[in-house]
């Protein structure tokens, strides 16, 4: 998660990675998830907040959230921890 904290993030959903110089763009939901992760929220907490803030079924939230987290893992912004 350390790498995620080093990213520069603005309210329009743009992320700048100072290490690589890369710029990424997120939709509203992706931006919400990244902000929650930067605050230290757990995956479970993020799922609960998504249910409160977006009109989407619980199963869809879980699937989409896992896919997004896997994408963040593939870019090296997150690391998997033992459960």
PDB file of N, CA, C and O in Angstrom:
ATOM      1  N   UNK A   1       0.819  -1.190   0.000  1.00  0.00           N
ATOM      2  CA  UNK A   1       0.000   0.000   0.000  1.00  0.00           C
ATOM      3  C   UNK A   1       0.862   1.252   0.000  1.00  0.00           C
ATOM      4  O   UNK A   1       0.373   2.335  -0.324  1.00  0.00           O
ATOM      5  N   UNK A   2       2.134   1.125   0.358  1.00  0.00           N
ATOM      6  CA  UNK A   2       3.009   2.287   0.429  1.00  0.00           C
ATOM      7  C   UNK A   2       3.049   3.045  -0.896  1.00  0.00           C
ATOM      8  O   UNK A   2       3.009   4.276  -0.908  1.00  0.00           O
ATOM      9  N   UNK A   3       3.129   2.320  -2.005  1.00  0.00           N
ATOM     10  CA  UNK A   3       3.180   2.959  -3.322  1.00  0.00           C
ATOM     11  C   UNK A   3       1.917   3.786  -3.565  1.00  0.00           C
ATOM     12  O   UNK A   3       1.996   4.881  -4.121  1.00  0.00           O
ATOM     13  N   UNK A   4       0.773   3.281  -3.161  1.00  0.00           N
ATOM     14  CA  UNK A   4      -0.486   3.988  -3.351  1.00  0.00           C
ATOM     15  C   UNK A   4      -0.461   5.325  -2.624  1.00  0.00           C
ATOM     16  O   UNK A   4      -0.988   6.316  -3.130  1.00  0.00           O
ATOM     17  N   UNK A   5       0.140   5.361  -1.457  1.00  0.00           N
ATOM     18  CA  UNK A   5       0.213   6.592  -0.681  1.00  0.00           C
ATOM     19  C   UNK A   5       1.134   7.619  -1.331  1.00  0.00           C
ATOM     20  O   UNK A   5       0.999   8.815  -1.071  1.00  0.00           O
ATOM     21  N   UNK A   6       2.072   7.174  -2.172  1.00  0.00           N
ATOM     22  CA  UNK A   6       3.010   8.079  -2.827  1.00  0.00           C
ATOM     23  C   UNK A   6       2.451   8.711  -4.098  1.00  0.00           C
ATOM     24  O   UNK A   6       3.066   9.616  -4.663  1.00  0.00           O
ATOM     25  N   UNK A   7       1.293   8.241  -4.550  1.00  0.00           N
ATOM     26  CA  UNK A   7       0.701   8.782  -5.766  1.00  0.00           C
ATOM     27  C   UNK A   7       0.061  10.135  -5.494  1.00  0.00           C
ATOM     28  O   UNK A   7      -0.486  10.374  -4.417  1.00  0.00           O
ATOM     29  N   UNK A   8       0.136  11.014  -6.484  1.00  0.00           N
ATOM     30  CA  UNK A   8      -0.565  12.299  -6.403  1.00  0.00           C
ATOM     31  C   UNK A   8      -1.919  12.104  -7.057  1.00  0.00           C
ATOM     32  O   UNK A   8      -2.016  11.567  -8.161  1.00  0.00           O
ATOM     33  N   UNK A   9      -2.952  12.539  -6.376  1.00  0.00           N
ATOM     34  CA  UNK A   9      -4.319  12.255  -6.788  1.00  0.00           C
ATOM     35  C   UNK A   9      -5.128  13.547  -6.726  1.00  0.00           C
ATOM     36  O   UNK A   9      -5.070  14.266  -5.728  1.00  0.00           O
ATOM     37  N   UNK A  10      -5.891  13.850  -7.797  1.00  0.00           N
ATOM     38  CA  UNK A  10      -6.728  15.042  -7.723  1.00  0.00           C
ATOM     39  C   UNK A  10      -8.206  14.672  -7.762  1.00  0.00           C
ATOM     40  O   UNK A  10      -8.561  13.517  -7.999  1.00  0.00           O
ATOM     41  N   UNK A  11      -9.059  15.655  -7.528  1.00  0.00           N
ATOM     42  CA  UNK A  11     -10.499  15.414  -7.426  1.00  0.00           C
ATOM     43  C   UNK A  11     -11.151  15.042  -8.756  1.00  0.00           C
ATOM     44  O   UNK A  11     -12.297  14.594  -8.768  1.00  0.00           O
ATOM     45  N   UNK A  12     -10.461  15.212  -9.853  1.00  0.00           N
ATOM     46  CA  UNK A  12     -11.016  14.875 -11.164  1.00  0.00           C
ATOM     47  C   UNK A  12     -10.702  13.437 -11.561  1.00  0.00           C
ATOM     48  O   UNK A  12     -11.101  12.990 -12.636  1.00  0.00           O
ATOM     49  N   UNK A  13      -9.989  12.711 -10.701  1.00  0.00           N
ATOM     50  CA  UNK A  13      -9.704  11.313 -10.962  1.00  0.00           C
ATOM     51  C   UNK A  13      -8.388  11.043 -11.657  1.00  0.00           C
ATOM     52  O   UNK A  13      -8.149   9.923 -12.109  1.00  0.00           O
ATOM     53  N   UNK A  14      -7.523  12.051 -11.753  1.00  0.00           N
ATOM     54  CA  UNK A  14      -6.213  11.839 -12.352  1.00  0.00           C
ATOM     55  C   UNK A  14      -5.207  11.471 -11.274  1.00  0.00           C
ATOM     56  O   UNK A  14      -5.171  12.068 -10.198  1.00  0.00           O
ATOM     57  N   UNK A  15      -4.394  10.475 -11.589  1.00  0.00           N
ATOM     58  CA  UNK A  15      -3.354  10.019 -10.669  1.00  0.00           C
ATOM     59  C   UNK A  15      -2.011  10.184 -11.364  1.00  0.00           C
ATOM     60  O   UNK A  15      -1.848   9.801 -12.523  1.00  0.00           O
ATOM     61  N   UNK A  16      -1.050  10.758 -10.647  1.00  0.00           N
ATOM     62  CA  UNK A  16       0.311  10.888 -11.158  1.00  0.00           C
ATOM     63  C   UNK A  16       1.231  10.034 -10.303  1.00  0.00           C
ATOM     64  O   UNK A  16       1.241  10.143  -9.077  1.00  0.00           O
ATOM     65  N   UNK A  17       1.999   9.186 -10.965  1.00  0.00           N
ATOM     66  CA  UNK A  17       2.972   8.344 -10.286  1.00  0.00           C
ATOM     67  C   UNK A  17       4.343   8.995 -10.463  1.00  0.00           C
ATOM     68  O   UNK A  17       4.930   8.896 -11.541  1.00  0.00           O
ATOM     69  N   UNK A  18       4.868   9.660  -9.427  1.00  0.00           N
ATOM     70  CA  UNK A  18       6.142  10.362  -9.571  1.00  0.00           C
ATOM     71  C   UNK A  18       7.327   9.432  -9.825  1.00  0.00           C
ATOM     72  O   UNK A  18       8.347   9.853 -10.370  1.00  0.00           O
ATOM     73  N   UNK A  19       7.189   8.180  -9.434  1.00  0.00           N
ATOM     74  CA  UNK A  19       8.271   7.216  -9.643  1.00  0.00           C
ATOM     75  C   UNK A  19       8.455   6.893 -11.128  1.00  0.00           C
ATOM     76  O   UNK A  19       9.583   6.828 -11.618  1.00  0.00           O
ATOM     77  N   UNK A  20       7.349   6.692 -11.836  1.00  0.00           N
ATOM     78  CA  UNK A  20       7.420   6.318 -13.249  1.00  0.00           C
ATOM     79  C   UNK A  20       7.139   7.474 -14.199  1.00  0.00           C
ATOM     80  O   UNK A  20       7.485   7.415 -15.379  1.00  0.00           O
ATOM     81  N   UNK A  21       6.505   8.532 -13.678  1.00  0.00           N
ATOM     82  CA  UNK A  21       6.095   9.648 -14.527  1.00  0.00           C
ATOM     83  C   UNK A  21       4.786   9.389 -15.245  1.00  0.00           C
ATOM     84  O   UNK A  21       4.370  10.190 -16.082  1.00  0.00           O
ATOM     85  N   UNK A  22       4.134   8.288 -14.933  1.00  0.00           N
ATOM     86  CA  UNK A  22       2.883   7.912 -15.598  1.00  0.00           C
ATOM     87  C   UNK A  22       1.699   8.655 -14.998  1.00  0.00           C
ATOM     88  O   UNK A  22       1.682   8.997 -13.816  1.00  0.00           O
ATOM     89  N   UNK A  23       0.714   8.891 -15.849  1.00  0.00           N
ATOM     90  CA  UNK A  23      -0.546   9.526 -15.439  1.00  0.00           C
ATOM     91  C   UNK A  23      -1.676   8.562 -15.764  1.00  0.00           C
ATOM     92  O   UNK A  23      -1.716   7.974 -16.845  1.00  0.00           O
ATOM     93  N   UNK A  24      -2.586   8.408 -14.824  1.00  0.00           N
ATOM     94  CA  UNK A  24      -3.729   7.512 -14.988  1.00  0.00           C
ATOM     95  C   UNK A  24      -5.008   8.302 -14.754  1.00  0.00           C
ATOM     96  O   UNK A  24      -5.016   9.309 -14.045  1.00  0.00           O
ATOM     97  N   UNK A  25      -6.084   7.829 -15.362  1.00  0.00           N
ATOM     98  CA  UNK A  25      -7.392   8.463 -15.188  1.00  0.00           C
ATOM     99  C   UNK A  25      -8.369   7.436 -14.632  1.00  0.00           C
ATOM    100  O   UNK A  25      -8.427   6.300 -15.102  1.00  0.00           O
ATOM    101  N   UNK A  26      -9.137   7.850 -13.624  1.00  0.00           N
ATOM    102  CA  UNK A  26     -10.117   6.965 -12.994  1.00  0.00           C
ATOM    103  C   UNK A  26     -11.521   7.530 -13.147  1.00  0.00           C
ATOM    104  O   UNK A  26     -11.707   8.742 -13.251  1.00  0.00           O
ATOM    105  N   UNK A  27     -12.504   6.641 -13.160  1.00  0.00           N
ATOM    106  CA  UNK A  27     -13.887   7.105 -13.105  1.00  0.00           C
ATOM    107  C   UNK A  27     -14.226   7.442 -11.652  1.00  0.00           C
ATOM    108  O   UNK A  27     -13.389   7.285 -10.763  1.00  0.00           O
ATOM    109  N   UNK A  28     -15.431   7.896 -11.419  1.00  0.00           N
ATOM    110  CA  UNK A  28     -15.848   8.326 -10.088  1.00  0.00           C
ATOM    111  C   UNK A  28     -15.703   7.210  -9.052  1.00  0.00           C
ATOM    112  O   UNK A  28     -15.240   7.448  -7.937  1.00  0.00           O
ATOM    113  N   UNK A  29     -16.097   6.004  -9.425  1.00  0.00           N
ATOM    114  CA  UNK A  29     -16.018   4.885  -8.490  1.00  0.00           C
ATOM    115  C   UNK A  29     -14.576   4.507  -8.182  1.00  0.00           C
ATOM    116  O   UNK A  29     -14.226   4.269  -7.026  1.00  0.00           O
ATOM    117  N   UNK A  30     -13.741   4.452  -9.211  1.00  0.00           N
ATOM    118  CA  UNK A  30     -12.326   4.153  -9.010  1.00  0.00           C
ATOM    119  C   UNK A  30     -11.657   5.185  -8.125  1.00  0.00           C
ATOM    120  O   UNK A  30     -10.861   4.842  -7.251  1.00  0.00           O
ATOM    121  N   UNK A  31     -11.982   6.462  -8.353  1.00  0.00           N
ATOM    122  CA  UNK A  31     -11.422   7.541  -7.529  1.00  0.00           C
ATOM    123  C   UNK A  31     -11.859   7.377  -6.076  1.00  0.00           C
ATOM    124  O   UNK A  31     -11.065   7.582  -5.158  1.00  0.00           O
ATOM    125  N   UNK A  32     -13.114   7.009  -5.874  1.00  0.00           N
ATOM    126  CA  UNK A  32     -13.638   6.789  -4.529  1.00  0.00           C
ATOM    127  C   UNK A  32     -12.859   5.669  -3.833  1.00  0.00           C
ATOM    128  O   UNK A  32     -12.470   5.809  -2.673  1.00  0.00           O
ATOM    129  N   UNK A  33     -12.635   4.568  -4.536  1.00  0.00           N
ATOM    130  CA  UNK A  33     -11.925   3.425  -3.959  1.00  0.00           C
ATOM    131  C   UNK A  33     -10.492   3.814  -3.594  1.00  0.00           C
ATOM    132  O   UNK A  33     -10.020   3.484  -2.506  1.00  0.00           O
ATOM    133  N   UNK A  34      -9.800   4.508  -4.490  1.00  0.00           N
ATOM    134  CA  UNK A  34      -8.411   4.906  -4.215  1.00  0.00           C
ATOM    135  C   UNK A  34      -8.352   5.829  -3.000  1.00  0.00           C
ATOM    136  O   UNK A  34      -7.470   5.682  -2.153  1.00  0.00           O
ATOM    137  N   UNK A  35      -9.276   6.773  -2.910  1.00  0.00           N
ATOM    138  CA  UNK A  35      -9.289   7.667  -1.740  1.00  0.00           C
ATOM    139  C   UNK A  35      -9.488   6.870  -0.453  1.00  0.00           C
ATOM    140  O   UNK A  35      -8.844   7.143   0.560  1.00  0.00           O
ATOM    141  N   UNK A  36     -10.386   5.880  -0.498  1.00  0.00           N
ATOM    142  CA  UNK A  36     -10.633   5.054   0.683  1.00  0.00           C
ATOM    143  C   UNK A  36      -9.389   4.250   1.052  1.00  0.00           C
ATOM    144  O   UNK A  36      -9.049   4.135   2.230  1.00  0.00           O
ATOM    145  N   UNK A  37      -8.708   3.694   0.049  1.00  0.00           N
ATOM    146  CA  UNK A  37      -7.482   2.945   0.304  1.00  0.00           C
ATOM    147  C   UNK A  37      -6.400   3.837   0.909  1.00  0.00           C
ATOM    148  O   UNK A  37      -5.682   3.425   1.820  1.00  0.00           O
ATOM    149  N   UNK A  38      -6.291   5.057   0.394  1.00  0.00           N
ATOM    150  CA  UNK A  38      -5.289   5.980   0.917  1.00  0.00           C
ATOM    151  C   UNK A  38      -5.578   6.355   2.368  1.00  0.00           C
ATOM    152  O   UNK A  38      -4.659   6.674   3.122  1.00  0.00           O
ATOM    153  N   UNK A  39      -6.842   6.319   2.756  1.00  0.00           N
ATOM    154  CA  UNK A  39      -7.216   6.601   4.147  1.00  0.00           C
ATOM    155  C   UNK A  39      -7.006   5.395   5.057  1.00  0.00           C
ATOM    156  O   UNK A  39      -7.141   5.502   6.276  1.00  0.00           O
ATOM    157  N   UNK A  40      -6.672   4.237   4.460  1.00  0.00           N
ATOM    158  CA  UNK A  40      -6.432   3.042   5.259  1.00  0.00           C
ATOM    159  C   UNK A  40      -7.641   2.149   5.436  1.00  0.00           C
ATOM    160  O   UNK A  40      -7.618   1.249   6.277  1.00  0.00           O
ATOM    161  N   UNK A  41      -8.700   2.370   4.667  1.00  0.00           N
ATOM    162  CA  UNK A  41      -9.904   1.549   4.781  1.00  0.00           C
ATOM    163  C   UNK A  41      -9.628   0.119   4.318  1.00  0.00           C
ATOM    164  O   UNK A  41      -8.819  -0.109   3.418  1.00  0.00           O
ATOM    165  N   UNK A  42     -10.300  -0.825   4.936  1.00  0.00           N
ATOM    166  CA  UNK A  42     -10.185  -2.228   4.521  1.00  0.00           C
ATOM    167  C   UNK A  42     -11.087  -2.462   3.309  1.00  0.00           C
ATOM    168  O   UNK A  42     -11.940  -1.635   2.987  1.00  0.00           O
ATOM    169  N   UNK A  43     -10.887  -3.593   2.649  1.00  0.00           N
ATOM    170  CA  UNK A  43     -11.718  -3.940   1.499  1.00  0.00           C
ATOM    171  C   UNK A  43     -13.182  -4.048   1.928  1.00  0.00           C
ATOM    172  O   UNK A  43     -14.078  -3.601   1.213  1.00  0.00           O
ATOM    173  N   UNK A  44     -13.415  -4.637   3.084  1.00  0.00           N
ATOM    174  CA  UNK A  44     -14.774  -4.763   3.602  1.00  0.00           C
ATOM    175  C   UNK A  44     -15.409  -3.388   3.839  1.00  0.00           C
ATOM    176  O   UNK A  44     -16.568  -3.165   3.488  1.00  0.00           O
ATOM    177  N   UNK A  45     -14.656  -2.487   4.428  1.00  0.00           N
ATOM    178  CA  UNK A  45     -15.159  -1.127   4.672  1.00  0.00           C
ATOM    179  C   UNK A  45     -15.458  -0.410   3.362  1.00  0.00           C
ATOM    180  O   UNK A  45     -16.459   0.298   3.247  1.00  0.00           O
ATOM    181  N   UNK A  46     -14.588  -0.597   2.380  1.00  0.00           N
ATOM    182  CA  UNK A  46     -14.807   0.044   1.078  1.00  0.00           C
ATOM    183  C   UNK A  46     -16.080  -0.496   0.436  1.00  0.00           C
ATOM    184  O   UNK A  46     -16.868   0.268  -0.121  1.00  0.00           O
ATOM    185  N   UNK A  47     -16.283  -1.803   0.513  1.00  0.00           N
ATOM    186  CA  UNK A  47     -17.507  -2.388  -0.025  1.00  0.00           C
ATOM    187  C   UNK A  47     -18.747  -1.813   0.634  1.00  0.00           C
ATOM    188  O   UNK A  47     -19.734  -1.523  -0.041  1.00  0.00           O
ATOM    189  N   UNK A  48     -18.703  -1.647   1.943  1.00  0.00           N
ATOM    190  CA  UNK A  48     -19.840  -1.059   2.669  1.00  0.00           C
ATOM    191  C   UNK A  48     -20.087   0.378   2.224  1.00  0.00           C
ATOM    192  O   UNK A  48     -21.232   0.780   2.018  1.00  0.00           O
ATOM    193  N   UNK A  49     -19.023   1.144   2.076  1.00  0.00           N
ATOM    194  CA  UNK A  49     -19.166   2.544   1.645  1.00  0.00           C
ATOM    195  C   UNK A  49     -19.700   2.624   0.219  1.00  0.00           C
ATOM    196  O   UNK A  49     -20.500   3.507  -0.091  1.00  0.00           O
ATOM    197  N   UNK A  50     -19.267   1.714  -0.649  1.00  0.00           N
ATOM    198  CA  UNK A  50     -19.780   1.697  -2.024  1.00  0.00           C
ATOM    199  C   UNK A  50     -21.275   1.414  -2.032  1.00  0.00           C
ATOM    200  O   UNK A  50     -22.022   2.034  -2.790  1.00  0.00           O
ATOM    201  N   UNK A  51     -21.715   0.479  -1.190  1.00  0.00           N
ATOM    202  CA  UNK A  51     -23.150   0.183  -1.104  1.00  0.00           C
ATOM    203  C   UNK A  51     -23.945   1.402  -0.654  1.00  0.00           C
ATOM    204  O   UNK A  51     -25.055   1.639  -1.131  1.00  0.00           O
ATOM    205  N   UNK A  52     -23.370   2.176   0.270  1.00  0.00           N
ATOM    206  CA  UNK A  52     -24.055   3.370   0.778  1.00  0.00           C
ATOM    207  C   UNK A  52     -24.108   4.488  -0.269  1.00  0.00           C
ATOM    208  O   UNK A  52     -25.093   5.221  -0.355  1.00  0.00           O
ATOM    209  N   UNK A  53     -23.036   4.612  -1.061  1.00  0.00           N
ATOM    210  CA  UNK A  53     -22.888   5.779  -1.937  1.00  0.00           C
ATOM    211  C   UNK A  53     -23.264   5.551  -3.395  1.00  0.00           C
ATOM    212  O   UNK A  53     -23.443   6.513  -4.142  1.00  0.00           O
ATOM    213  N   UNK A  54     -23.385   4.302  -3.807  1.00  0.00           N
ATOM    214  CA  UNK A  54     -23.690   4.005  -5.203  1.00  0.00           C
ATOM    215  C   UNK A  54     -24.837   3.015  -5.265  1.00  0.00           C
ATOM    216  O   UNK A  54     -24.943   2.128  -4.419  1.00  0.00           O
ATOM    217  N   UNK A  55     -25.691   3.163  -6.257  1.00  0.00           N
ATOM    218  CA  UNK A  55     -26.852   2.281  -6.396  1.00  0.00           C
ATOM    219  C   UNK A  55     -26.482   1.058  -7.217  1.00  0.00           C
ATOM    220  O   UNK A  55     -26.805   0.967  -8.401  1.00  0.00           O
ATOM    221  N   UNK A  56     -25.796   0.114  -6.568  1.00  0.00           N
ATOM    222  CA  UNK A  56     -25.338  -1.103  -7.229  1.00  0.00           C
ATOM    223  C   UNK A  56     -25.545  -2.269  -6.270  1.00  0.00           C
ATOM    224  O   UNK A  56     -25.429  -2.107  -5.055  1.00  0.00           O
ATOM    225  N   UNK A  57     -25.854  -3.447  -6.816  1.00  0.00           N
ATOM    226  CA  UNK A  57     -26.069  -4.620  -5.972  1.00  0.00           C
ATOM    227  C   UNK A  57     -24.775  -5.047  -5.285  1.00  0.00           C
ATOM    228  O   UNK A  57     -23.679  -4.783  -5.779  1.00  0.00           O
ATOM    229  N   UNK A  58     -24.918  -5.710  -4.139  1.00  0.00           N
ATOM    230  CA  UNK A  58     -23.768  -6.158  -3.367  1.00  0.00           C
ATOM    231  C   UNK A  58     -22.858  -7.092  -4.141  1.00  0.00           C
ATOM    232  O   UNK A  58     -21.636  -6.978  -4.051  1.00  0.00           O
ATOM    233  N   UNK A  59     -23.442  -8.029  -4.914  1.00  0.00           N
ATOM    234  CA  UNK A  59     -22.637  -8.983  -5.681  1.00  0.00           C
ATOM    235  C   UNK A  59     -21.821  -8.266  -6.754  1.00  0.00           C
ATOM    236  O   UNK A  59     -20.657  -8.598  -6.980  1.00  0.00           O
ATOM    237  N   UNK A  60     -22.427  -7.295  -7.408  1.00  0.00           N
ATOM    238  CA  UNK A  60     -21.718  -6.529  -8.454  1.00  0.00           C
ATOM    239  C   UNK A  60     -20.600  -5.708  -7.832  1.00  0.00           C
ATOM    240  O   UNK A  60     -19.510  -5.614  -8.397  1.00  0.00           O
ATOM    241  N   UNK A  61     -20.858  -5.114  -6.675  1.00  0.00           N
ATOM    242  CA  UNK A  61     -19.825  -4.329  -5.995  1.00  0.00           C
ATOM    243  C   UNK A  61     -18.631  -5.217  -5.663  1.00  0.00           C
ATOM    244  O   UNK A  61     -17.488  -4.845  -5.926  1.00  0.00           O
ATOM    245  N   UNK A  62     -18.889  -6.381  -5.089  1.00  0.00           N
ATOM    246  CA  UNK A  62     -17.799  -7.279  -4.711  1.00  0.00           C
ATOM    247  C   UNK A  62     -16.970  -7.691  -5.923  1.00  0.00           C
ATOM    248  O   UNK A  62     -15.740  -7.688  -5.865  1.00  0.00           O
ATOM    249  N   UNK A  63     -17.640  -8.047  -7.023  1.00  0.00           N
ATOM    250  CA  UNK A  63     -16.957  -8.470  -8.242  1.00  0.00           C
ATOM    251  C   UNK A  63     -16.123  -7.327  -8.817  1.00  0.00           C
ATOM    252  O   UNK A  63     -14.939  -7.501  -9.106  1.00  0.00           O
ATOM    253  N   UNK A  64     -16.748  -6.155  -8.980  1.00  0.00           N
ATOM    254  CA  UNK A  64     -16.062  -5.012  -9.571  1.00  0.00           C
ATOM    255  C   UNK A  64     -14.927  -4.508  -8.684  1.00  0.00           C
ATOM    256  O   UNK A  64     -13.870  -4.121  -9.182  1.00  0.00           O
ATOM    257  N   UNK A  65     -15.145  -4.512  -7.377  1.00  0.00           N
ATOM    258  CA  UNK A  65     -14.106  -4.064  -6.452  1.00  0.00           C
ATOM    259  C   UNK A  65     -12.902  -4.997  -6.532  1.00  0.00           C
ATOM    260  O   UNK A  65     -11.764  -4.529  -6.560  1.00  0.00           O
ATOM    261  N   UNK A  66     -13.133  -6.303  -6.570  1.00  0.00           N
ATOM    262  CA  UNK A  66     -12.023  -7.245  -6.664  1.00  0.00           C
ATOM    263  C   UNK A  66     -11.260  -7.071  -7.973  1.00  0.00           C
ATOM    264  O   UNK A  66     -10.030  -7.127  -7.986  1.00  0.00           O
ATOM    265  N   UNK A  67     -11.978  -6.860  -9.073  1.00  0.00           N
ATOM    266  CA  UNK A  67     -11.327  -6.635 -10.364  1.00  0.00           C
ATOM    267  C   UNK A  67     -10.467  -5.370 -10.334  1.00  0.00           C
ATOM    268  O   UNK A  67      -9.360  -5.360 -10.872  1.00  0.00           O
ATOM    269  N   UNK A  68     -10.968  -4.315  -9.714  1.00  0.00           N
ATOM    270  CA  UNK A  68     -10.218  -3.063  -9.627  1.00  0.00           C
ATOM    271  C   UNK A  68      -8.992  -3.235  -8.737  1.00  0.00           C
ATOM    272  O   UNK A  68      -7.912  -2.744  -9.066  1.00  0.00           O
ATOM    273  N   UNK A  69      -9.152  -3.930  -7.610  1.00  0.00           N
ATOM    274  CA  UNK A  69      -8.010  -4.180  -6.723  1.00  0.00           C
ATOM    275  C   UNK A  69      -6.951  -5.023  -7.437  1.00  0.00           C
ATOM    276  O   UNK A  69      -5.754  -4.787  -7.273  1.00  0.00           O
ATOM    277  N   UNK A  70      -7.390  -6.003  -8.227  1.00  0.00           N
ATOM    278  CA  UNK A  70      -6.449  -6.814  -9.009  1.00  0.00           C
ATOM    279  C   UNK A  70      -5.694  -5.953 -10.011  1.00  0.00           C
ATOM    280  O   UNK A  70      -4.504  -6.165 -10.243  1.00  0.00           O
ATOM    281  N   UNK A  71      -6.380  -4.983 -10.603  1.00  0.00           N
ATOM    282  CA  UNK A  71      -5.725  -4.060 -11.532  1.00  0.00           C
ATOM    283  C   UNK A  71      -4.671  -3.217 -10.808  1.00  0.00           C
ATOM    284  O   UNK A  71      -3.559  -3.039 -11.307  1.00  0.00           O
ATOM    285  N   UNK A  72      -5.031  -2.699  -9.626  1.00  0.00           N
ATOM    286  CA  UNK A  72      -4.067  -1.933  -8.834  1.00  0.00           C
ATOM    287  C   UNK A  72      -2.861  -2.793  -8.455  1.00  0.00           C
ATOM    288  O   UNK A  72      -1.728  -2.313  -8.443  1.00  0.00           O
ATOM    289  N   UNK A  73      -3.112  -4.068  -8.145  1.00  0.00           N
ATOM    290  CA  UNK A  73      -2.019  -5.007  -7.851  1.00  0.00           C
ATOM    291  C   UNK A  73      -1.116  -5.178  -9.073  1.00  0.00           C
ATOM    292  O   UNK A  73       0.108  -5.181  -8.950  1.00  0.00           O
ATOM    293  N   UNK A  74      -1.722  -5.319 -10.246  1.00  0.00           N
ATOM    294  CA  UNK A  74      -0.938  -5.550 -11.463  1.00  0.00           C
ATOM    295  C   UNK A  74      -0.058  -4.352 -11.812  1.00  0.00           C
ATOM    296  O   UNK A  74       1.005  -4.520 -12.410  1.00  0.00           O
ATOM    297  N   UNK A  75      -0.490  -3.146 -11.444  1.00  0.00           N
ATOM    298  CA  UNK A  75       0.312  -1.943 -11.669  1.00  0.00           C
ATOM    299  C   UNK A  75       1.339  -1.708 -10.560  1.00  0.00           C
ATOM    300  O   UNK A  75       2.160  -0.795 -10.643  1.00  0.00           O
ATOM    301  N   UNK A  76       1.282  -2.540  -9.528  1.00  0.00           N
ATOM    302  CA  UNK A  76       2.228  -2.416  -8.432  1.00  0.00           C
ATOM    303  C   UNK A  76       1.860  -1.356  -7.406  1.00  0.00           C
ATOM    304  O   UNK A  76       2.690  -0.989  -6.575  1.00  0.00           O
ATOM    305  N   UNK A  77       0.625  -0.857  -7.452  1.00  0.00           N
ATOM    306  CA  UNK A  77       0.187   0.163  -6.493  1.00  0.00           C
ATOM    307  C   UNK A  77      -0.195  -0.444  -5.156  1.00  0.00           C
ATOM    308  O   UNK A  77      -0.182   0.244  -4.135  1.00  0.00           O
ATOM    309  N   UNK A  78      -0.535  -1.726  -5.152  1.00  0.00           N
ATOM    310  CA  UNK A  78      -0.882  -2.457  -3.927  1.00  0.00           C
ATOM    311  C   UNK A  78      -0.044  -3.721  -3.872  1.00  0.00           C
ATOM    312  O   UNK A  78       0.474  -4.192  -4.884  1.00  0.00           O
ATOM    313  N   UNK A  79       0.076  -4.257  -2.666  1.00  0.00           N
ATOM    314  CA  UNK A  79       0.693  -5.570  -2.502  1.00  0.00           C
ATOM    315  C   UNK A  79      -0.288  -6.460  -1.756  1.00  0.00           C
ATOM    316  O   UNK A  79      -1.028  -5.996  -0.889  1.00  0.00           O
ATOM    317  N   UNK A  80      -0.287  -7.703  -2.091  1.00  0.00           N
ATOM    318  CA  UNK A  80      -1.184  -8.664  -1.432  1.00  0.00           C
ATOM    319  C   UNK A  80      -0.620  -9.002  -0.065  1.00  0.00           C
ATOM    320  O   UNK A  80       0.580  -9.236   0.080  1.00  0.00           O
ATOM    321  N   UNK A  81      -1.480  -9.027   0.931  1.00  0.00           N
ATOM    322  CA  UNK A  81      -1.046  -9.395   2.278  1.00  0.00           C
ATOM    323  C   UNK A  81      -1.635 -10.742   2.635  1.00  0.00           C
ATOM    324  O   UNK A  81      -2.689 -11.127   2.127  1.00  0.00           O
ATOM    325  N   UNK A  82      -0.959 -11.446   3.500  1.00  0.00           N
ATOM    326  CA  UNK A  82      -1.458 -12.757   3.949  1.00  0.00           C
ATOM    327  C   UNK A  82      -2.689 -12.545   4.810  1.00  0.00           C
ATOM    328  O   UNK A  82      -2.738 -11.616   5.616  1.00  0.00           O
ATOM    329  N   UNK A  83      -3.689 -13.412   4.638  1.00  0.00           N
ATOM    330  CA  UNK A  83      -4.899 -13.278   5.463  1.00  0.00           C
ATOM    331  C   UNK A  83      -4.981 -14.337   6.496  1.00  0.00           C
ATOM    332  O   UNK A  83      -5.935 -14.369   7.273  1.00  0.00           O
TER     333      UNK A  83
END
